[in-house]
């Protein structure tokens, strides 16, 4: 039954998935939808609908475009609203701890801005924090593009592999779903450990949060 469902999804025109990815991932970081619904799950589900490598690439392309749009919107919001975004009603509901976690990324080397995409909730705040702290758009966006591309590619591909396995062996749905969930958790944990302030050999704080010269 589940194999038939995946076959049905895979048979659908990609125009049904593109708008969903574009809308969700654009809103993910621009207005904070990612604080409520993790984008990781959507990317994996989208990947399961791909029935061929070209379809996987098409989904990845849509996801990357949406990530760029979302990061741009989030940066603009942070730049425009500044402290009001953090200390307003929505900012208080998000929680100070989450804001501080996102802000830590600017106290470390800039590559952490890219890997932040693998941290649920935090990555949805990163663009707004970048804008609020005055990080120039032209400096922030290359890292957002790198991180968004890696994030989308990883989880769409994971979903495509999982979907292919389940279409061939429907009885493996639960084990495959469990493995996919473990991969997401493991990747997130590895990234958190890598950027942990107390980790030995971690990079020195960078000038990412300093005003431009």
Backbone as CSV, one residue per row, in Angstrom:
resi,resn,N_x,N_y,N_z,CA_x,CA_y,CA_z,C_x,C_y,C_z
1,UNK,0.829,-1.203,0.000,0.000,0.000,0.000,0.866,1.257,0.000
2,UNK,1.874,1.292,0.904,2.731,2.459,0.984,3.592,2.599,-0.260
3,UNK,3.994,1.453,-0.813,4.764,1.500,-2.054,3.928,2.089,-3.170
4,UNK,2.639,1.708,-3.229,1.738,2.257,-4.253,1.564,3.764,-4.057
5,UNK,1.508,4.204,-2.785,1.354,5.630,-2.505,2.549,6.410,-3.019
6,UNK,3.758,5.878,-2.760,4.953,6.560,-3.239,5.004,6.569,-4.764
7,UNK,4.571,5.462,-5.386,4.529,5.427,-6.850,3.585,6.506,-7.379
8,UNK,2.466,6.682,-6.692,1.500,7.703,-7.105,2.085,9.100,-6.978
9,UNK,2.755,9.348,-5.861,3.377,10.656,-5.660,4.453,10.923,-6.705
10,UNK,5.267,9.903,-6.962,6.356,10.063,-7.918,5.841,10.313,-9.324
11,UNK,4.629,9.825,-9.598,4.065,9.980,-10.933,3.490,11.377,-11.157
12,UNK,3.352,12.159,-10.095,2.783,13.483,-10.231,3.765,14.422,-10.924
13,UNK,3.226,15.417,-11.607,4.048,16.429,-12.258,4.787,17.207,-11.178
14,UNK,6.045,17.535,-11.446,6.847,18.250,-10.454,6.291,19.631,-10.136
15,UNK,5.424,20.156,-10.995,4.868,21.476,-10.698,4.018,21.445,-9.437
16,UNK,3.648,20.256,-8.973,2.895,20.162,-7.721,3.811,20.311,-6.509
17,UNK,5.081,19.916,-6.663,6.026,20.012,-5.554,6.777,21.326,-5.559
18,UNK,7.075,21.854,-6.724,7.829,23.104,-6.788,7.172,24.250,-6.023
19,UNK,5.865,24.518,-6.228,5.260,25.620,-5.473,5.316,25.404,-3.968
20,UNK,5.154,24.146,-3.541,5.192,23.847,-2.111,6.575,24.146,-1.537
21,UNK,7.616,23.666,-2.216,8.974,23.935,-1.756,9.288,25.424,-1.788
22,UNK,8.935,26.065,-2.883,9.228,27.491,-3.024,8.532,28.306,-1.939
23,UNK,7.257,28.004,-1.695,6.507,28.774,-0.700,7.018,28.505,0.713
24,UNK,7.159,27.223,1.058,7.529,26.883,2.433,8.933,27.362,2.776
25,UNK,9.907,27.054,1.911,11.291,27.402,2.229,11.543,28.904,2.136
26,UNK,10.755,29.600,1.339,10.876,31.054,1.312,10.395,31.640,2.633
27,UNK,9.264,31.108,3.133,8.723,31.583,4.403,9.498,31.042,5.601
28,UNK,10.270,29.972,5.374,11.005,29.293,6.444,11.867,30.268,7.231
29,UNK,12.678,31.060,6.538,13.585,31.977,7.221,13.145,33.431,7.135
30,UNK,12.268,33.739,6.177,11.887,35.139,6.024,10.862,35.576,7.065
31,UNK,9.922,34.683,7.410,8.938,35.025,8.441,8.905,34.009,9.578
32,UNK,9.863,33.089,9.600,9.992,32.193,10.734,9.119,30.967,10.735
33,UNK,8.621,30.538,9.567,7.830,29.305,9.526,8.652,28.121,10.022
34,UNK,9.963,28.174,9.794,10.843,27.092,10.232,10.915,26.931,11.739
35,UNK,10.407,27.921,12.471,10.359,27.793,13.923,9.256,26.843,14.359
36,UNK,8.287,26.628,13.473,7.127,25.798,13.803,7.221,24.434,13.141
37,UNK,7.529,24.413,11.855,7.619,23.170,11.090,9.015,23.060,10.490
38,UNK,9.838,22.112,10.940,11.194,21.969,10.409,11.187,21.681,8.912
39,UNK,12.017,22.393,8.176,12.100,22.179,6.742,12.725,20.850,6.369
40,UNK,13.502,20.253,7.275,14.154,18.969,6.986,13.128,17.928,6.539
41,UNK,12.026,17.858,7.272,11.006,16.847,6.977,10.389,17.069,5.599
42,UNK,10.116,18.328,5.269,9.533,18.617,3.962,10.483,18.224,2.838
43,UNK,11.763,18.506,3.007,12.734,18.166,1.969,12.802,16.654,1.754
44,UNK,12.766,15.905,2.845,12.814,14.446,2.720,11.563,13.928,2.029
45,UNK,10.403,14.427,2.438,9.157,13.999,1.808,9.155,14.369,0.330
46,UNK,9.628,15.575,0.018,9.701,15.989,-1.390,10.603,15.047,-2.172
47,UNK,11.712,14.672,-1.561,12.635,13.758,-2.234,12.021,12.410,-2.545
48,UNK,11.125,11.934,-1.679,10.509,10.623,-1.915,9.627,10.621,-3.154
49,UNK,9.188,11.799,-3.602,8.320,11.870,-4.775,9.090,11.832,-6.082
50,UNK,10.421,11.965,-6.014,11.240,11.989,-7.233,11.433,10.575,-7.755
51,UNK,11.181,10.391,-9.025,11.317,9.066,-9.612,12.529,8.905,-10.496
52,UNK,13.332,9.969,-10.648,14.508,9.901,-11.513,15.505,10.978,-11.098
53,UNK,16.778,10.830,-11.483,17.780,11.851,-11.149,17.408,13.252,-11.624
54,UNK,16.882,13.430,-12.846,16.485,14.785,-13.240,15.433,15.401,-12.323
55,UNK,14.519,14.576,-11.830,13.507,15.095,-10.921,14.120,15.488,-9.583
56,UNK,15.102,14.717,-9.135,15.819,15.070,-7.905,16.507,16.418,-8.083
57,UNK,17.186,16.602,-9.207,17.884,17.861,-9.476,16.906,19.029,-9.570
58,UNK,15.735,18.774,-10.155,14.732,19.839,-10.263,14.239,20.267,-8.882
59,UNK,14.019,19.304,-7.989,13.599,19.627,-6.631,14.688,20.372,-5.874
60,UNK,15.927,19.951,-6.064,17.045,20.634,-5.409,17.137,22.083,-5.886
61,UNK,16.981,22.285,-7.197,17.038,23.640,-7.744,15.947,24.521,-7.146
62,UNK,14.727,23.982,-7.053,13.618,24.745,-6.465,13.892,25.074,-5.005
63,UNK,14.440,24.094,-4.285,14.738,24.318,-2.878,15.802,25.371,-2.661
64,UNK,16.834,25.368,-3.500,17.920,26.344,-3.356,17.405,27.751,-3.655
65,UNK,16.611,27.885,-4.708,16.037,29.194,-5.034,15.209,29.715,-3.859
66,UNK,14.414,28.837,-3.267,13.580,29.235,-2.138,14.419,29.605,-0.917
67,UNK,15.498,28.877,-0.676,16.381,29.202,0.451,16.995,30.587,0.285
68,UNK,17.411,30.906,-0.934,17.987,32.222,-1.205,16.947,33.314,-0.962
69,UNK,15.720,33.073,-1.435,14.650,34.047,-1.225,14.342,34.207,0.264
70,UNK,14.288,33.089,0.992,13.998,33.152,2.422,15.081,33.857,3.208
71,UNK,16.339,33.551,2.882,17.455,34.201,3.572,17.474,35.695,3.283
72,UNK,17.151,36.061,2.042,17.111,37.479,1.683,16.017,38.202,2.460
73,UNK,14.835,37.567,2.544,13.743,38.175,3.286,14.038,38.300,4.768
74,UNK,14.646,37.253,5.341,14.994,37.302,6.752,16.032,38.368,7.047
75,UNK,17.031,38.500,6.173,18.065,39.520,6.356,17.453,40.913,6.275
76,UNK,16.564,41.106,5.306,15.907,42.411,5.164,15.091,42.735,6.405
77,UNK,14.360,41.743,6.931,13.546,41.970,8.124,14.417,42.357,9.307
78,UNK,15.534,41.645,9.484,16.424,41.961,10.581,17.055,43.332,10.432
79,UNK,17.421,43.667,9.201,18.042,44.961,8.924,17.057,46.102,9.159
80,UNK,15.795,45.869,8.776,14.787,46.922,8.854,14.227,47.089,10.270
81,UNK,13.935,45.977,10.910,13.278,46.039,12.222,14.253,46.071,13.390
82,UNK,15.436,45.476,13.183,16.455,45.497,14.226,15.986,44.918,15.540
83,UNK,16.277,45.582,16.662,15.910,45.064,17.985,14.410,44.851,18.157
84,UNK,13.597,45.591,17.397,12.143,45.427,17.539,11.709,44.018,17.166
85,UNK,12.439,43.394,16.226,12.106,42.032,15.826,12.356,41.057,16.964
86,UNK,13.441,41.270,17.678,13.827,40.363,18.761,13.000,40.575,20.020
87,UNK,12.708,41.824,20.322,12.047,42.128,21.594,10.549,42.354,21.449
88,UNK,10.026,42.196,20.232,8.587,42.305,20.033,7.875,41.045,20.499
89,UNK,6.586,41.013,20.250,5.770,39.890,20.721,6.244,38.566,20.127
90,UNK,6.484,38.546,18.805,6.945,37.313,18.166,8.308,36.913,18.682
91,UNK,9.201,37.892,18.835,10.544,37.594,19.325,10.531,36.996,20.713
92,UNK,9.654,37.504,21.572,9.554,36.958,22.936,8.998,35.543,22.918
93,UNK,8.090,35.265,21.999,7.531,33.917,21.910,8.583,32.926,21.415
94,UNK,9.466,33.383,20.561,10.544,32.517,20.086,11.451,32.126,21.242
95,UNK,11.730,33.062,22.127,12.548,32.764,23.296,13.953,33.315,23.179
96,UNK,14.425,33.933,24.249,15.748,34.549,24.245,16.862,33.539,24.009
97,UNK,16.689,32.328,24.524,17.728,31.318,24.368,17.968,30.994,22.896
98,UNK,16.882,30.915,22.123,17.035,30.627,20.698,17.711,31.777,19.964
99,UNK,17.374,33.011,20.338,18.046,34.157,19.728,19.538,34.134,20.053
100,UNK,19.856,33.825,21.301,21.265,33.791,21.700,22.022,32.704,20.955
101,UNK,21.356,31.570,20.740,21.991,30.471,20.010,22.320,30.896,18.580
102,UNK,21.379,31.581,17.946,21.623,32.070,16.590,22.725,33.127,16.582
103,UNK,22.740,33.963,17.604,23.729,35.039,17.670,25.147,34.499,17.858
104,UNK,25.247,33.341,18.505,26.565,32.734,18.711,27.275,32.467,17.386
105,UNK,26.494,32.229,16.345,27.098,31.933,15.049,27.962,33.087,14.551
106,UNK,27.659,34.286,14.997,28.402,35.444,14.536,29.651,35.695,15.372
107,UNK,29.825,34.913,16.417,31.011,35.025,17.250,32.059,33.999,16.845
108,UNK,31.748,33.237,15.802,32.644,32.207,15.342,32.954,32.438,13.880
109,UNK,33.721,31.560,13.255,34.079,31.765,11.859,32.843,31.678,10.974
110,UNK,32.907,32.289,9.807,31.719,32.454,8.979,31.157,31.155,8.436
111,UNK,31.945,30.095,8.400,31.421,28.829,7.882,30.271,28.322,8.735
112,UNK,30.196,28.782,9.982,29.082,28.346,10.824,27.748,28.890,10.320
113,UNK,27.785,29.992,9.555,26.554,30.522,8.983,25.984,29.558,7.954
114,UNK,26.875,28.799,7.305,26.430,27.814,6.317,25.880,26.559,6.989
115,UNK,26.619,26.030,7.959,26.176,24.781,8.588,24.976,24.999,9.500
116,UNK,24.643,26.257,9.775,23.455,26.533,10.595,22.188,25.979,9.964
117,UNK,22.205,25.752,8.650,21.023,25.185,8.000,20.690,23.803,8.554
118,UNK,21.666,23.120,9.103,21.420,21.787,9.648,20.929,21.837,11.097
119,UNK,20.711,23.027,11.625,20.224,23.183,12.996,18.784,23.678,12.964
120,UNK,17.814,22.796,13.230,16.413,23.220,13.227,16.200,24.410,14.161
121,UNK,15.323,25.309,13.794,14.972,26.523,14.518,16.059,27.585,14.366
122,UNK,17.315,27.235,14.700,18.396,28.210,14.639,18.538,28.778,13.235
123,UNK,18.462,27.919,12.220,18.688,28.425,10.865,17.590,29.373,10.416
124,UNK,16.404,29.230,11.004,15.309,30.132,10.651,15.528,31.534,11.217
125,UNK,16.346,31.648,12.257,16.634,32.939,12.881,17.894,33.591,12.333
126,UNK,18.800,32.799,11.775,20.108,33.303,11.385,20.048,34.499,10.433
127,UNK,19.245,34.473,9.355,19.213,35.639,8.474,18.772,36.915,9.189
128,UNK,17.745,36.813,10.043,17.264,37.991,10.760,18.323,38.521,11.710
129,UNK,19.027,37.620,12.377,20.092,38.045,13.288,21.202,38.724,12.509
130,UNK,21.540,38.175,11.345,22.581,38.775,10.500,22.212,40.203,10.136
131,UNK,20.966,40.399,9.722,20.533,41.743,9.367,20.495,42.672,10.556
132,UNK,20.009,42.178,11.699,19.893,43.007,12.893,21.257,43.451,13.409
133,UNK,22.277,42.616,13.232,23.620,42.950,13.697,24.404,43.768,12.681
134,UNK,23.778,44.034,11.545,24.428,44.883,10.556,25.397,44.184,9.639
135,UNK,25.343,42.849,9.553,26.214,42.150,8.625,25.762,42.460,7.202
136,UNK,26.645,42.954,6.349,26.241,43.312,4.989,25.665,42.114,4.230
137,UNK,24.658,42.395,3.439,23.985,41.353,2.651,24.977,40.616,1.768
138,UNK,25.896,41.348,1.144,26.842,40.728,0.210,27.810,39.785,0.913
139,UNK,27.990,39.944,2.215,28.864,39.038,2.971,28.085,37.846,3.512
140,UNK,26.837,38.091,3.852,26.036,37.017,4.417,25.576,36.017,3.363
141,UNK,25.131,36.512,2.211,24.471,35.647,1.244,25.341,34.528,0.667
142,UNK,26.636,34.725,0.401,27.415,33.580,-0.092,27.368,32.386,0.844
143,UNK,27.414,32.635,2.155,27.355,31.538,3.122,25.949,30.940,3.170
144,UNK,24.933,31.779,3.004,23.563,31.274,2.966,23.354,30.386,1.740
145,UNK,23.935,30.786,0.618,23.802,29.988,-0.606,24.503,28.643,-0.438
146,UNK,25.710,28.672,0.109,26.462,27.425,0.324,25.704,26.501,1.271
147,UNK,25.262,27.056,2.403,24.553,26.245,3.386,23.224,25.736,2.874
148,UNK,22.461,26.607,2.217,21.165,26.197,1.696,21.291,25.115,0.637
149,UNK,22.285,25.260,-0.229,22.497,24.260,-1.280,22.858,22.901,-0.679
150,UNK,23.764,22.903,0.295,24.168,21.643,0.933,22.999,21.004,1.672
151,UNK,22.250,21.822,2.399,21.112,21.328,3.191,20.042,20.713,2.291
152,UNK,19.637,21.444,1.282,18.607,20.953,0.368,19.069,19.688,-0.345
153,UNK,20.301,19.694,-0.826,20.826,18.536,-1.550,20.871,17.293,-0.663
154,UNK,21.318,17.478,0.571,21.430,16.348,1.494,20.087,15.677,1.728
155,UNK,19.077,16.467,2.075,17.818,15.863,2.497,16.894,15.486,1.342
156,UNK,16.965,16.194,0.230,16.206,15.747,-0.938,16.774,14.424,-1.446
157,UNK,18.099,14.311,-1.467,18.735,13.061,-1.898,18.404,11.923,-0.943
158,UNK,18.445,12.214,0.360,18.085,11.198,1.348,16.653,10.719,1.117
159,UNK,15.744,11.665,0.872,14.360,11.289,0.620,14.203,10.474,-0.648
160,UNK,14.960,10.831,-1.695,14.878,10.096,-2.958,15.357,8.662,-2.791
161,UNK,16.452,8.481,-2.053,16.964,7.129,-1.809,15.958,6.324,-0.988
162,UNK,15.428,6.953,0.076,14.449,6.265,0.924,13.198,5.896,0.122
163,UNK,12.733,6.827,-0.704,11.548,6.557,-1.503,11.761,5.425,-2.489
164,UNK,12.953,5.382,-3.097,13.256,4.306,-4.027,13.269,2.948,-3.355
165,UNK,13.836,2.894,-2.151,13.884,1.631,-1.409,12.480,1.159,-1.056
166,UNK,11.641,2.076,-0.579,10.294,1.698,-0.152,9.420,1.311,-1.337
167,UNK,9.639,1.935,-2.489,8.861,1.542,-3.659,9.171,0.105,-4.073
168,UNK,10.408,-0.306,-3.851,10.801,-1.675,-4.184,10.434,-2.662,-3.078
169,UNK,10.462,-2.177,-1.837,10.211,-3.048,-0.683,9.316,-2.290,0.297
170,UNK,8.017,-2.312,0.063,7.073,-1.551,0.874,7.111,-1.944,2.346
171,UNK,7.479,-3.190,2.612,7.507,-3.657,4.003,8.607,-2.984,4.825
172,UNK,9.511,-2.298,4.149,10.621,-1.635,4.843,10.320,-0.175,5.180
173,UNK,9.069,0.236,5.016,8.739,1.645,5.239,9.174,2.141,6.607
174,UNK,8.769,1.434,7.666,9.087,1.898,9.021,10.590,1.911,9.297
175,UNK,11.326,0.825,8.960,12.779,0.875,9.170,13.458,2.001,8.382
176,UNK,13.027,2.203,7.133,13.628,3.256,6.313,13.322,4.628,6.901
177,UNK,12.073,4.827,7.352,11.704,6.099,7.969,12.517,6.339,9.242
178,UNK,12.732,5.278,10.021,13.518,5.406,11.248,14.958,5.775,10.941
179,UNK,15.524,5.148,9.907,16.910,5.452,9.517,17.016,6.903,9.063
180,UNK,16.051,7.360,8.266,16.071,8.747,7.795,16.016,9.721,8.966
181,UNK,15.148,9.434,9.946,15.054,10.295,11.122,16.349,10.307,11.909
182,UNK,16.981,9.138,12.033,18.260,9.053,12.747,19.347,9.838,12.039
183,UNK,19.321,9.821,10.713,20.312,10.583,9.948,20.169,12.072,10.238
184,UNK,18.929,12.561,10.242,18.688,13.975,10.521,19.194,14.344,11.920
185,UNK,18.860,13.509,12.898,19.289,13.767,14.278,20.809,13.719,14.388
186,UNK,21.427,12.731,13.744,22.880,12.577,13.818,23.599,13.754,13.175
187,UNK,23.108,14.199,12.024,23.740,15.334,11.348,23.630,16.591,12.202
188,UNK,22.434,16.831,12.744,22.235,18.000,13.596,23.148,17.955,14.818
189,UNK,23.253,16.776,15.439,24.116,16.633,16.624,25.576,16.856,16.269
190,UNK,25.996,16.344,15.112,27.386,16.513,14.695,27.713,17.985,14.448
191,UNK,26.769,18.705,13.843,26.989,20.129,13.586,27.050,20.906,14.904
192,UNK,26.126,20.592,15.819,26.140,21.273,17.120,27.465,21.040,17.846
193,UNK,27.950,19.817,17.766,29.213,19.497,18.430,30.377,20.230,17.774
194,UNK,30.343,20.305,16.452,31.438,20.942,15.720,31.544,22.427,16.018
195,UNK,30.403,23.094,16.243,30.438,24.537,16.470,30.302,24.897,17.944
196,UNK,30.349,23.879,18.801,30.242,24.137,20.234,31.381,25.036,20.683
197,UNK,31.092,26.110,21.445,32.139,27.033,21.895,33.250,26.363,22.671
198,UNK,32.920,25.297,23.386,33.923,24.653,24.218,34.706,23.565,23.525
199,UNK,34.443,23.343,22.233,35.113,22.260,21.533,36.564,22.589,21.275
200,UNK,37.411,21.628,21.571,38.835,21.843,21.365,39.104,22.035,19.892
201,UNK,39.988,22.972,19.606,40.394,23.205,18.245,39.379,23.972,17.432
202,UNK,38.388,24.566,18.104,37.379,25.318,17.365,37.981,26.599,16.841
203,UNK,37.401,27.151,15.762,37.939,28.345,15.165,37.848,29.535,16.095
204,UNK,38.727,30.487,15.895,38.695,31.701,16.678,37.514,32.554,16.238
205,UNK,37.012,33.386,17.115,35.925,34.272,16.718,36.347,35.121,15.539
206,UNK,35.428,35.335,14.636,35.745,36.107,13.449,35.182,37.515,13.565
207,UNK,35.383,38.270,12.515,34.905,39.647,12.504,33.539,39.742,11.848
208,UNK,32.804,38.613,11.781,31.545,38.605,11.060,30.548,39.606,11.631
209,UNK,30.624,39.803,12.954,29.628,40.691,13.560,30.132,42.112,13.735
210,UNK,31.368,42.401,13.259,31.888,43.744,13.390,31.324,44.628,12.294
211,UNK,31.190,45.917,12.590,30.695,46.806,11.546,31.642,46.817,10.371
212,UNK,31.158,46.929,9.131,32.030,46.954,7.954,32.909,48.189,7.966
213,UNK,34.090,48.016,7.451,35.024,49.128,7.414,34.680,50.088,6.263
